[in-house]
Amino acid sequence: MIPFRNSLPYDIVMKDVYVPQCPFCEKSHVLLPLKPADIASIKGGAKKLGVVFPCCHTRMQLVDADNDYLLADRPIRTSFS
């Protein structure tokens, strides 16, 4: 079972990948330096993909993804709200 605390919801808008809120600095509507093709490669079994959040320059390793969530290799959520 995938731990929910390691997941982060995302949206694709006009071929850009956004998260509703940065899990580190809590800035809202953050554009990630990813493209939909990057997410497709993670879904397809690519190794890890490091992502640096542009708002606070914190690095997160992505290990998997589905149509709604990115999965990190460590806990990134402190609450489940």
C-alpha positions as CSV (number, residue, x, y, z in Angstrom):
1,M,0.0,0.0,0.0
2,I,1.3,3.5,-0.9
3,P,1.7,5.7,2.1
4,F,-0.6,8.8,1.7
5,R,1.9,11.0,3.5
6,N,4.4,10.4,0.6
7,S,1.9,11.6,-2.1
8,L,1.3,15.0,-3.6
9,P,-1.7,15.9,-5.8
10,Y,-1.0,17.6,-9.1
11,D,-2.8,19.1,-12.1
12,I,-1.8,19.4,-15.7
13,V,-2.9,22.8,-17.2
14,M,-1.9,23.7,-20.8
15,K,1.0,21.2,-20.8
16,D,2.3,22.5,-17.5
17,V,2.4,20.6,-14.2
18,Y,1.1,22.4,-11.1
19,V,0.7,21.4,-7.4
20,P,-2.0,23.2,-5.4
21,Q,0.4,23.9,-2.6
22,C,4.1,23.5,-1.9
23,P,4.5,20.9,0.9
24,F,7.6,22.7,2.1
25,C,7.0,26.5,2.1
26,E,3.1,26.3,1.6
27,K,3.1,28.7,-1.4
28,S,-0.1,28.0,-3.4
29,H,-0.4,27.1,-7.1
30,V,3.2,26.2,-7.8
31,L,4.4,25.4,-11.3
32,L,6.8,22.4,-11.3
33,P,9.7,22.1,-13.7
34,L,8.0,19.0,-15.2
35,K,6.2,18.2,-18.4
36,P,3.4,15.7,-18.9
37,A,6.0,13.4,-20.7
38,D,8.1,13.4,-17.6
39,I,5.1,12.1,-15.5
40,A,4.4,9.5,-18.2
41,S,7.9,8.2,-18.0
42,I,7.6,7.9,-14.2
43,K,4.4,6.0,-14.6
44,G,6.1,3.8,-17.1
45,G,8.7,2.6,-14.6
46,A,11.5,5.1,-15.0
47,K,13.9,5.2,-12.0
48,K,13.7,8.3,-9.8
49,L,13.2,11.8,-10.9
50,G,14.5,14.7,-8.8
51,V,12.3,17.8,-8.8
52,V,13.3,21.1,-7.3
53,F,10.4,23.4,-6.2
54,P,11.0,26.8,-7.7
55,C,9.4,28.6,-4.8
56,C,11.8,27.4,-2.0
57,H,14.4,25.4,-3.9
58,T,13.7,22.2,-2.0
59,R,14.4,19.0,-3.8
60,M,12.1,16.0,-3.8
61,Q,12.7,12.6,-5.4
62,L,9.7,11.2,-7.4
63,V,9.4,7.4,-7.5
64,D,6.0,6.9,-9.1
65,A,2.9,8.7,-10.3
66,D,-0.7,8.1,-11.3
67,N,-3.3,10.3,-12.8
68,D,-3.8,12.4,-9.7
69,Y,-0.8,12.0,-7.4
70,L,3.0,12.2,-7.4
71,L,4.7,9.7,-5.1
72,A,7.9,10.8,-3.3
73,D,10.5,8.6,-1.6
74,R,10.0,10.3,1.8
75,P,7.0,11.7,3.7
76,I,6.1,15.2,2.5
77,R,2.7,15.7,4.2
78,T,2.4,16.4,7.9
79,S,-1.4,16.3,7.9
80,F,-4.0,14.6,5.8
81,S,-6.2,17.6,5.2
